[in-house]
Amino acid sequence: MKMSGLLSRRNPELTGVAGTARVPRKGDVLPRRMSDKDIVFVSLDELSADDATTIVDSSPAYVVNVAKSAARTPRAAYRILASAGVPVLSGVTADDVVRLKDGDKVRIDEGTLWLGEHELATGLDSDASALMDSNADAETALVDSALSHYADAVEFLHVEHSLLLDGDGMPQLRVDFADQHVVIVSDGPGSAKELSDLKPFIREYRPIMIGVDAGANVLREAGIRADIVVGDARVMNDNVLRDAGEIVLAADRDGQCPSIERITALEVGAMTFPAAAPARDLAVLLAHHGDAAMIVTAGETAGLAEQYAEDGMSPSTSVVNMVVRDKLVPAHACSSLYRSRGGALVLAMLVLVVLAVVAAALIYQDQTTAVISWLVEQWNTFAMWVQGLFE
């Protein structure tokens, strides 16, 4: 028997569209390379119009729309791919393709995604009409969610305006926030990474550290003691509660506090903060009404779709953020600015070292008068440059 005949019977010709998987690197929205022989894995909800045009120009064999969350965002990418007639497989989640690597050989057959002989996911082949309908549905859902969100925000403003504007009903803490930097850590996606990126900032400014709900555990895991913990003690570790400088328990407006029993069992002191807002907002208001200079928040999602999703940003948070907008800084922005400033300071120190070396060389050559004149001129130039770094 010929070997070729045996192989052909064991491996009958596969149907569908086969190609090379092109997967974006971490932090990117598009793969580094795409061609007409590739099957491109992207999240259409994250693509700009230019990104979608780049995909169309590469004429991929297929695009797999990998949903990163249940929330949907109406984007131009849907319209652009639909107009170009690019075949799209929808209904695939990030968990479905977690084992997929760039360069893998994959196949799509009647809505099913295959990696070799392994079925990864079953999605829905979306033609131009389906893509446009999907985008229209997302537009409607986003507007409806936003209207509901802001209606609840107005109600919160009506109920809690005295707390928002004057700090009425806030507990009195021993911690003095006046003119201090504050870092508030929630237990959101990426909170540990954001906290790690903030460590140079934390080392220099020694901010007041606040852990919110399970975000207090994130602080402890990073080796940082919480000056204050705010929220539900039932989700905080025992050691976190014992070591915290102060404990503020979130309670409803009637004073009911589900986590008071936990505190009683641990025999640690705590105070309640009754309000119609989540613990994160209570922490921000504590810092704001305590006259903190800057409030850095870590562990929060800020995407448009996530903000208005059912489990997204609380309507009260939208109002609180407006109240404290001149002090509020997202952690990723703070760490990015701090790194930029830190690099400039390192460069400034290097310039000073060079000036000192040149001055020493001139002094060694007994040119003292020339050295003094040269140093004055260079110092004035250097001082103006450093001043420009902080303007």
C-alpha positions as CSV (number, residue, x, y, z in Angstrom):
1,M,0.0,0.0,0.0
2,K,1.3,3.4,-0.9
3,M,1.9,5.7,2.1
4,S,0.4,8.7,0.3
5,G,-2.9,6.8,-0.1
6,L,-2.9,5.9,3.6
7,L,-2.3,9.6,4.6
8,S,-5.0,10.9,2.3
9,R,-7.6,8.6,3.8
10,R,-6.6,9.5,7.4
11,N,-6.6,13.2,6.6
12,P,-9.5,14.0,4.3
13,E,-9.4,17.5,2.8
14,L,-10.7,19.9,5.4
15,T,-13.4,22.4,4.5
16,G,-13.9,26.0,5.5
17,V,-11.3,28.9,5.5
18,A,-7.8,28.1,6.8
19,G,-5.1,30.6,7.6
20,T,-2.5,31.8,10.0
21,A,-3.7,33.3,13.2
22,R,-2.7,36.9,13.7
23,V,-3.1,38.0,17.4
24,P,-2.2,41.4,18.8
25,R,0.5,41.6,21.4
26,K,-0.4,42.5,24.9
27,G,-1.4,46.2,25.0
28,D,-1.9,46.4,21.2
29,V,-5.3,46.4,19.4
30,L,-3.9,45.2,16.0
31,P,-1.5,42.4,15.1
32,R,1.9,43.5,14.0
33,R,1.4,42.0,10.5
34,M,-1.6,40.9,8.4
35,S,-2.0,39.5,4.9
36,D,-4.6,37.9,2.7
37,K,-3.6,34.4,4.1
38,D,-4.3,35.4,7.7
39,I,-7.2,35.1,10.1
40,V,-7.1,38.2,12.2
41,F,-8.2,38.2,15.9
42,V,-9.2,41.6,17.2
43,S,-11.9,43.3,19.3
44,L,-13.9,45.5,17.0
45,D,-15.1,47.4,20.1
46,E,-11.5,48.6,20.6
47,L,-10.7,49.6,17.0
48,S,-10.6,53.1,15.6
49,A,-11.6,53.9,12.1
50,D,-7.9,54.0,11.1
51,D,-7.4,50.5,12.6
52,A,-10.3,49.1,10.7
53,T,-9.0,50.6,7.5
54,T,-5.7,49.0,8.1
55,I,-7.4,45.6,8.4
56,V,-9.3,46.2,5.1
57,D,-6.1,47.2,3.3
58,S,-4.5,43.9,4.3
59,S,-7.4,41.9,2.9
60,P,-7.4,39.2,5.5
61,A,-9.1,35.8,4.9
62,Y,-11.3,36.3,8.0
63,V,-11.6,38.5,11.0
64,V,-12.6,37.0,14.4
65,N,-14.3,39.6,16.6
66,V,-13.1,38.7,20.1
67,A,-15.4,40.2,22.8
68,K,-13.4,41.4,25.8
69,S,-16.5,42.1,27.8
70,A,-20.3,41.9,27.7
71,A,-20.5,45.6,27.1
72,R,-20.8,46.8,23.5
73,T,-19.6,50.0,22.0
74,P,-20.8,51.3,18.6
75,R,-17.7,51.9,16.6
76,A,-16.9,52.9,13.0
77,A,-15.0,49.6,12.6
78,Y,-18.2,47.7,12.2
79,R,-19.4,49.9,9.3
80,I,-16.0,49.9,7.6
81,L,-15.6,46.2,7.6
82,A,-19.2,45.8,6.5
83,S,-18.7,48.2,3.6
84,A,-15.6,46.3,2.5
85,G,-17.2,42.9,2.7
86,V,-14.7,41.5,5.1
87,P,-16.0,38.2,6.5
88,V,-16.3,38.4,10.3
89,L,-16.9,35.7,12.9
90,S,-18.6,37.1,16.0
91,G,-19.6,35.6,19.3
92,V,-16.1,34.5,20.3
93,T,-14.8,35.5,23.7
94,A,-11.3,36.1,25.0
95,D,-11.5,33.0,27.1
96,D,-12.3,30.9,24.0
97,V,-8.9,31.9,22.4
98,V,-6.7,32.2,25.5
99,R,-4.5,29.3,24.3
100,L,-4.1,30.8,20.8
101,K,-0.8,32.2,19.7
102,D,0.3,34.4,16.8
103,G,1.3,32.2,13.9
104,D,-0.9,29.2,14.8
105,K,-2.7,27.5,11.9
106,V,-6.5,27.9,12.4
107,R,-9.6,27.2,10.4
108,I,-13.2,28.5,10.4
109,D,-15.9,26.2,9.1
110,E,-19.6,27.0,9.3
111,G,-19.1,29.3,12.3
112,T,-16.8,27.0,14.2
113,L,-13.2,28.0,15.0
114,W,-10.6,25.1,14.9
115,L,-7.0,25.0,16.1
116,G,-5.8,21.8,14.5
117,E,-8.2,19.1,15.6
118,H,-9.4,21.1,18.6
119,E,-12.6,23.1,18.5
120,L,-12.0,26.4,20.2
121,A,-15.3,28.2,19.8
122,T,-18.5,28.4,17.8
123,G,-19.5,31.8,16.7
124,L,-21.8,33.5,14.2
125,D,-20.8,34.4,10.7
126,S,-21.6,38.0,10.3
127,D,-22.2,39.5,6.9
128,A,-22.5,43.2,6.1
129,S,-26.1,43.4,7.2
130,A,-25.5,41.6,10.5
131,L,-22.5,43.9,11.3
132,M,-24.6,47.0,10.6
133,D,-27.5,45.6,12.7
134,S,-25.1,44.8,15.5
135,N,-23.7,48.3,15.5
136,A,-27.2,49.9,15.5
137,D,-28.2,47.7,18.5
138,A,-25.0,48.8,20.3
139,E,-25.9,52.5,19.6
140,T,-29.4,52.1,21.0
141,A,-28.2,50.2,24.1
142,L,-25.5,52.7,24.8
143,V,-27.9,55.7,24.7
144,D,-30.5,53.9,26.8
145,S,-27.8,52.9,29.4
146,A,-26.5,56.5,29.5
147,L,-30.0,58.0,30.0
148,S,-30.6,55.6,32.9
149,H,-27.2,56.2,34.4
150,Y,-27.6,60.0,34.5
151,A,-31.2,59.8,35.7
152,D,-29.9,57.8,38.7
153,A,-27.1,60.3,39.1
154,V,-29.6,63.2,39.3
155,E,-31.5,61.3,42.0
156,F,-28.3,60.7,44.0
157,L,-27.5,64.5,43.7
158,H,-30.9,65.2,45.1
159,V,-30.6,62.8,48.0
160,E,-26.9,63.4,49.0
161,H,-26.3,67.1,48.0
162,S,-25.4,68.1,51.5
163,L,-22.8,65.3,51.8
164,L,-21.4,66.2,48.4
165,L,-21.1,69.9,48.9
166,D,-20.6,70.3,52.6
167,G,-19.5,66.9,53.9
168,D,-22.5,66.5,56.2
169,G,-22.6,63.2,57.9
170,M,-19.0,62.2,57.4
171,P,-17.1,60.4,60.2
172,Q,-14.4,62.3,61.9
173,L,-11.0,60.7,61.3
174,R,-7.7,61.0,63.1
175,V,-5.9,61.1,59.7
176,D,-5.1,64.7,58.6
177,F,-5.7,65.0,54.8
178,A,-4.9,68.7,54.6
179,D,-2.5,69.4,51.7
180,Q,-1.6,65.7,51.4
181,H,-1.5,63.4,48.5
182,V,-3.9,60.4,48.7
183,V,-3.9,57.1,46.8
184,I,-7.2,55.1,46.8
185,V,-7.0,51.5,45.7
186,S,-10.1,49.6,44.6
187,D,-10.2,45.9,43.6
188,G,-10.6,46.5,39.9
189,P,-8.9,44.9,36.9
190,G,-5.2,45.9,36.8
191,S,-5.2,47.4,40.4
192,A,-2.1,45.5,41.4
193,K,-0.2,46.6,38.3
194,E,-1.3,50.2,38.7
195,L,-0.2,50.1,42.3
196,S,3.2,48.7,41.4
197,D,3.7,51.4,38.8
198,L,2.9,54.0,41.5
199,K,5.6,52.9,43.9
200,P,8.2,55.5,42.9
201,F,5.5,58.2,43.4
202,I,4.5,56.6,46.8
203,R,8.2,56.5,47.9
204,E,8.7,60.2,47.2
205,Y,5.4,61.7,48.4
206,R,4.4,59.3,51.2
207,P,0.7,59.7,50.4
208,I,-2.1,58.6,52.6
209,M,-3.0,55.1,51.5
210,I,-6.7,54.1,51.4
211,G,-7.9,50.5,50.6
212,V,-11.5,50.2,49.3
213,D,-13.3,46.9,49.9
214,A,-11.0,44.1,48.6
215,G,-8.6,46.8,47.3
216,A,-7.3,46.8,50.9
217,N,-6.1,43.3,50.4
218,V,-4.3,44.4,47.2
219,L,-2.4,47.0,49.3
220,R,-1.3,44.4,51.8
221,E,-0.2,42.0,49.1
222,A,2.0,44.8,47.7
223,G,3.6,45.3,51.2
224,I,1.8,48.6,51.9
225,R,0.0,49.3,55.1
226,A,-3.4,51.0,54.7
227,D,-3.8,54.2,56.6
228,I,-7.5,53.8,56.2
229,V,-9.8,51.0,54.9
230,V,-13.2,51.9,53.6
231,G,-16.1,49.6,52.7
232,D,-17.3,46.1,53.5
233,A,-15.1,44.4,56.1
234,R,-16.4,41.0,55.1
235,V,-14.2,41.1,52.0
236,M,-11.1,42.3,53.8
237,N,-8.5,39.9,55.3
238,D,-8.2,39.7,59.1
239,N,-4.6,41.1,59.0
240,V,-5.7,44.0,56.9
241,L,-8.3,45.0,59.4
242,R,-6.0,44.5,62.4
243,D,-3.2,46.6,60.8
244,A,-5.2,49.4,59.3
245,G,-4.8,52.8,60.8
246,E,-8.5,53.5,60.8
247,I,-11.6,51.5,59.6
248,V,-14.6,53.1,58.0
249,L,-17.6,50.8,57.3
250,A,-20.0,51.6,54.5
251,A,-23.6,51.7,55.7
252,D,-26.9,52.5,54.0
253,R,-28.6,55.8,54.8
254,D,-30.5,54.2,57.6
255,G,-27.3,53.2,59.3
256,Q,-27.6,49.5,58.6
257,C,-24.1,48.0,58.3
258,P,-23.8,44.3,57.3
259,S,-20.1,44.1,58.2
260,I,-20.3,45.3,61.8
261,E,-20.4,41.7,63.1
262,R,-17.1,41.0,61.4
263,I,-15.5,44.0,63.2
264,T,-17.0,43.0,66.5
265,A,-15.7,39.4,66.2
266,L,-12.2,40.7,65.5
267,E,-12.4,43.2,68.4
268,V,-11.1,46.1,66.4
269,G,-12.5,49.7,66.4
270,A,-14.4,51.1,63.4
271,M,-16.8,53.8,62.5
272,T,-19.7,53.8,60.0
273,F,-20.3,56.1,57.1
274,P,-24.0,56.1,56.1
275,A,-24.6,57.2,52.5
276,A,-26.3,56.1,49.3
277,A,-23.0,55.6,47.6
278,P,-20.4,52.8,47.1
279,A,-17.3,52.6,49.2
280,R,-15.0,54.1,46.5
281,D,-17.1,57.3,46.5
282,L,-17.0,57.5,50.3
283,A,-13.2,57.2,50.3
284,V,-12.9,60.0,47.6
285,L,-15.2,62.3,49.6
286,L,-13.3,61.7,52.8
287,A,-10.1,62.9,51.1
288,H,-11.8,65.7,49.3
289,H,-13.6,67.2,52.3
290,G,-10.4,66.7,54.3
291,D,-8.7,69.2,51.9
292,A,-6.3,66.7,50.2
293,A,-4.1,68.2,47.6
294,M,-4.4,65.4,45.1
295,I,-6.4,62.1,44.9
296,V,-5.0,59.2,42.9
297,T,-7.4,56.3,42.1
298,A,-6.2,52.9,41.1
299,G,-8.2,49.8,40.0
300,E,-10.9,51.6,38.0
301,T,-12.2,51.0,34.5
302,A,-12.9,54.2,32.5
303,G,-14.2,52.9,29.1
304,L,-17.4,54.4,27.8
305,A,-19.2,51.1,27.4
306,E,-18.0,49.9,30.8
307,Q,-19.1,53.1,32.5
308,Y,-22.7,52.6,31.5
309,A,-22.8,48.8,31.8
310,E,-25.1,47.3,34.4
311,D,-22.1,46.4,36.6
312,G,-20.0,49.4,35.5
313,M,-19.5,52.8,37.1
314,S,-22.0,53.7,39.8
315,P,-24.1,56.8,38.9
316,S,-23.0,58.4,42.2
317,T,-19.4,58.1,41.0
318,S,-20.1,60.3,38.0
319,V,-21.4,63.0,40.4
320,V,-18.5,62.5,42.9
321,N,-16.0,62.8,40.1
322,M,-17.4,66.1,39.0
323,V,-17.3,67.4,42.6
324,V,-13.6,66.5,43.0
325,R,-12.5,66.9,39.4
326,D,-9.7,69.4,40.1
327,K,-8.0,66.9,42.5
328,L,-8.7,63.6,40.9
329,V,-6.0,61.8,38.9
330,P,-6.2,58.2,37.5
331,A,-3.3,56.0,38.6
332,H,-2.0,55.3,35.1
333,A,-1.8,59.0,34.3
334,C,0.0,59.8,37.6
335,S,2.6,57.1,37.1
336,S,3.1,58.1,33.5
337,L,3.7,61.7,34.4
338,Y,5.9,60.8,37.3
339,R,8.1,58.6,35.1
340,S,8.4,61.5,32.6
341,R,9.4,63.9,35.3
342,G,11.7,61.4,36.9
343,G,13.5,61.0,33.6
344,A,14.0,64.8,33.2
345,L,15.4,65.0,36.8
346,V,17.9,62.2,36.0
347,L,19.0,64.2,32.9
348,A,19.3,67.3,35.0
349,M,21.6,65.6,37.5
350,L,23.7,64.3,34.6
351,V,24.1,67.9,33.4
352,L,25.2,69.0,36.8
353,V,27.8,66.3,37.0
354,V,29.2,67.3,33.6
355,L,29.3,71.0,34.7
356,A,31.2,70.0,37.8
357,V,33.7,67.9,35.8
358,V,34.4,70.7,33.3
359,A,34.8,73.2,36.2
360,A,37.2,71.0,38.0
361,A,39.3,70.6,34.8
362,L,39.5,74.4,34.3
363,I,40.4,75.0,37.9
364,Y,43.2,72.4,37.6
365,Q,44.5,74.5,34.7
366,D,44.5,77.6,37.0
367,Q,41.8,79.4,35.0
368,T,39.8,80.5,38.1
369,T,38.4,83.7,36.6
370,A,37.3,82.0,33.5
371,V,35.8,79.2,35.5
372,I,33.6,81.5,37.6
373,S,32.4,83.4,34.5
374,W,31.7,80.2,32.6
375,L,29.9,78.6,35.6
376,V,27.6,81.6,36.0
377,E,26.6,81.6,32.4
378,Q,26.1,77.8,32.3
379,W,24.1,77.8,35.6
380,N,21.7,80.5,34.3
381,T,21.1,78.4,31.2
382,F,20.6,75.3,33.2
383,A,18.3,76.9,35.7
384,M,16.1,78.2,32.9
385,W,16.0,74.7,31.4
386,V,15.0,73.1,34.6
387,Q,12.3,75.7,35.2
388,G,10.8,74.9,31.8
389,L,10.4,71.2,32.9
390,F,7.8,72.1,35.4
391,E,5.9,74.9,33.6
